[in-house]
Amino acid sequence: MKTNIFNFNRTGLLFQRYFMERSYSELMYWGIIIVIFMFLRNSVPAMTGLILVAGIFYATQYIREIHHPNNGIAYFMIPATQLEKLTVGIVITTLYFFAMMVISYVIGNMAGFNFMYYTTKHVSFIRQMFGTGGYDTIYWFLFTPSSVKMGNFPSGTYQEWSYIIVDAIMRIFILCQSIFFLGGVSFKNNHIFKTTLVVITVLLSLYLLLYVETKLIIGDLRIDTSILKLRYKNILEISNLTLIPFFWIVSYFRLTEKQV
């Protein structure tokens, strides 16, 4: 590929190639996610965990073909620039994935509600065992303020806390996607395990560095852990805005290196 100019037509063809080659596996994957949502639809922590964990697997598996000799050669021989390939990868593993998660949640929530409503209303022995309480109303815990009624929040602040939690989930989700996408590009085998090990090592090293720094500044062996946690949280919040594009840029150069 001699030109480095971004071309939207080639980018569109890359999207088309992806969905044509993986149409069956995509249908199977999202069908399984819908079934899982049917059982987890009323648990916000479980659904949040599902979104993050499934997103990690999806990001690492998306780029796995570059590590296989035949598939890797075919991938790098595609007449498109690395920027176009990276753009498609980012869009599919973030925007497309999250949109499909929302759609799967909606379908799974409605299917789960109708299944439980039918069985508890019309199947006598299940009605006798479980009754009908709680199954005659459908709840949208991911879309409504009721999804955050898990803590001792002040009265009248549910809507505000709902926005805060949704925003935090989105930021964590995109950050995890960028990290494990880079891990999928960098590591040939055991992408998730190796990437997780690197992340844990970096976080522990950062925490240890802050601990030593706080200890030296305060000059006391008894360190207020709240100060340490606050410093740690502030660094993560600030770096979150820079780490995501940083990991994407590194992924671009890693793809370029592998092609060479």
C-alpha positions in Angstrom: 0.0 0.0 0.0 1.8 3.1 -1.3 -0.6 5.8 -0.1 -1.2 6.8 3.5 -4.2 8.9 2.7 -7.3 7.9 4.7 -10.0 6.6 2.3 -13.6 6.2 3.5 -14.4 3.8 0.7 -11.7 1.4 1.7 -12.7 1.7 5.3 -16.3 0.8 4.3 -15.0 -2.3 2.5 -13.1 -3.3 5.6 -16.3 -3.2 7.6 -18.1 -5.2 4.9 -15.3 -7.8 4.9 -15.5 -8.2 8.6 -19.2 -8.8 8.8 -19.2 -11.1 5.7 -16.5 -13.3 7.1 -17.9 -13.4 10.6 -21.6 -13.2 10.2 -22.3 -16.6 11.6 -20.0 -16.3 14.6 -21.5 -12.8 15.3 -25.0 -14.2 15.3 -24.0 -17.0 17.6 -22.1 -14.6 19.9 -24.9 -12.1 20.4 -27.4 -14.8 20.7 -25.5 -16.2 23.7 -25.2 -12.6 25.2 -29.0 -12.2 24.9 -29.6 -15.5 26.7 -27.1 -14.4 29.5 -28.9 -11.0 29.8 -32.2 -12.9 30.3 -30.8 -14.2 33.6 -28.8 -11.2 34.7 -31.3 -8.5 33.6 -32.1 -7.4 37.2 -28.6 -7.3 38.6 -26.6 -4.1 37.7 -23.2 -5.4 39.0 -23.6 -8.6 37.0 -24.5 -6.8 33.8 -21.7 -4.3 34.3 -19.3 -7.2 34.8 -20.6 -9.0 31.7 -20.1 -5.9 29.5 -16.5 -5.4 30.7 -15.5 -9.1 30.6 -17.2 -9.8 27.2 -15.6 -6.6 25.8 -12.2 -7.7 26.9 -12.6 -11.1 25.1 -14.1 -9.4 22.1 -11.2 -6.9 21.8 -8.5 -9.5 22.1 -10.1 -12.0 19.7 -10.8 -9.3 17.0 -7.2 -9.0 16.0 -6.1 -12.6 16.6 -5.8 -13.4 12.9 -2.6 -11.4 12.5 -0.7 -14.0 14.6 -1.5 -16.9 12.3 0.9 -17.3 9.4 -1.7 -17.7 6.6 -4.4 -15.4 8.0 -1.8 -12.8 9.0 -0.4 -12.6 5.5 -3.9 -12.2 4.1 -4.7 -9.5 6.6 -1.6 -7.4 5.9 -2.1 -7.9 2.2 -5.5 -6.2 2.3 -5.2 -3.0 0.2 -5.8 -0.6 3.0 -3.6 1.5 5.3 -2.8 0.6 8.9 -4.8 3.7 10.0 -7.9 2.4 8.2 -7.5 -1.0 9.6 -7.0 0.4 13.1 -10.0 2.7 12.7 -12.2 -0.3 11.8 -10.9 -2.2 14.8 -11.5 0.6 17.2 -15.0 1.2 15.9 -16.0 -2.4 16.0 -14.5 -3.2 19.4 -15.9 0.0 21.1 -18.9 1.7 19.4 -20.3 -1.4 17.6 -19.7 -3.7 20.6 -21.3 -1.3 23.1 -24.3 -0.7 20.8 -24.8 -4.4 20.3 -24.6 -4.9 24.1 -27.4 -2.3 24.6 -29.5 -4.0 21.9 -28.8 -7.4 23.4 -29.8 -6.1 26.8 -33.1 -4.7 25.5 -34.0 -8.0 23.7 -32.8 -10.2 26.7 -34.6 -8.1 29.2 -37.9 -8.3 27.3 -37.4 -12.0 26.6 -36.6 -12.7 30.2 -39.5 -10.8 31.4 -42.0 -12.5 29.1 -40.6 -15.9 30.0 -40.9 -15.3 33.7 -44.3 -13.6 33.4 -45.7 -16.5 31.4 -44.3 -19.3 33.6 -45.3 -17.6 36.9 -48.8 -16.7 35.6 -49.7 -19.7 33.6 -47.7 -22.7 34.9 -49.3 -23.8 38.1 -46.4 -25.5 39.9 -44.0 -22.7 39.2 -46.6 -20.2 40.4 -46.9 -22.2 43.6 -43.2 -22.4 44.1 -42.2 -18.8 43.3 -45.5 -16.8 43.2 -45.9 -13.9 40.8 -44.3 -11.1 42.9 -41.9 -9.0 40.9 -42.5 -10.7 37.6 -45.5 -8.6 36.5 -43.4 -5.5 35.8 -40.4 -5.0 33.5 -37.5 -3.0 34.8 -34.8 -1.2 32.8 -32.0 -1.0 35.5 -29.3 0.1 33.0 -31.4 3.0 31.7 -33.2 4.4 34.8 -32.1 6.0 38.1 -33.3 2.9 39.9 -30.2 1.1 38.7 -28.2 3.1 41.3 -30.4 2.5 44.4 -27.8 0.2 45.9 -26.1 2.6 48.3 -27.1 5.2 50.9 -27.5 8.1 48.4 -29.2 11.2 49.6 -32.8 11.6 48.7 -33.4 13.3 45.4 -30.0 12.6 43.9 -30.7 9.3 42.1 -30.8 10.8 38.7 -27.4 12.6 39.3 -25.8 9.4 40.5 -27.2 7.5 37.6 -25.4 9.8 35.2 -22.2 9.5 37.2 -22.2 5.7 37.2 -23.1 5.4 33.5 -20.3 7.8 32.6 -17.8 5.8 34.8 -18.8 2.5 33.1 -18.3 4.0 29.7 -14.9 5.4 30.5 -13.8 2.1 32.1 -15.2 0.1 29.2 -13.3 2.2 26.6 -10.1 2.1 28.6 -10.3 -1.7 29.0 -11.0 -2.1 25.3 -7.9 0.0 24.3 -5.7 -1.9 26.7 -6.7 -5.4 25.6 -6.8 -4.4 21.9 -3.2 -3.5 22.3 -2.6 -6.7 24.1 -4.2 -8.7 21.3 -1.9 -7.0 18.8 1.2 -7.4 20.9 1.0 -10.9 22.3 0.8 -14.0 20.0 -0.8 -16.4 22.6 -2.6 -16.0 25.9 -3.6 -12.4 25.1 -5.9 -11.9 28.1 -3.6 -13.5 30.7 -0.5 -11.7 29.6 -2.2 -8.4 29.2 -3.9 -8.7 32.6 -0.5 -9.6 34.2 1.0 -6.5 32.7 -1.9 -4.3 33.9 -1.7 -5.7 37.4 2.1 -5.2 37.5 1.8 -1.6 36.4 -1.0 -0.8 38.9 0.9 -2.4 41.8 4.1 -0.6 40.9 2.2 2.7 40.7 0.5 2.1 44.0 3.9 1.2 45.6 5.5 4.3 44.1 2.7 6.5 45.5 3.0 4.8 48.9 6.7 5.5 49.1 6.2 9.1 47.9 3.5 9.8 50.5 5.6 8.2 53.2 8.6 10.4 52.4 6.5 13.5 52.2 4.5 12.9 55.4 7.5 11.5 57.2 5.4 9.1 59.3 5.1 5.4 59.2 1.4 5.7 59.9 0.1 6.8 56.5 -3.5 8.0 56.1 -4.8 5.5 53.5 -7.5 8.0 52.4 -4.8 10.4 51.2 -3.1 7.6 49.3 -6.4 6.4 47.7 -7.2 10.0 46.7 -3.9 10.5 45.0 -4.2 7.2 43.3 -7.8 8.0 42.1 -6.7 11.5 40.8 -3.9 10.0 38.8 -6.2 7.4 37.2 -8.8 10.0 36.4 -6.3 12.4 34.8 -4.4 9.6 32.9 -7.7 8.1 31.6 -8.0 10.9 29.1 -4.5 10.4 27.8 -4.1 6.6 28.1 -6.9 5.7 25.7 -5.5 7.5 22.6 -2.0 6.5 23.8 -2.9 2.8 23.6 -4.5 3.2 20.2 -1.4 5.0 18.9 0.9 2.3 20.2 -1.5 -0.3 18.6 -1.0 1.5 15.3 2.8 1.2 15.5 2.6 -2.4 16.6 0.5 -3.3 13.6 2.9 -1.4 11.3 5.9 -3.3 12.9 4.2 -6.7 12.4 3.5 -5.9 8.7 7.1 -5.1 8.1 
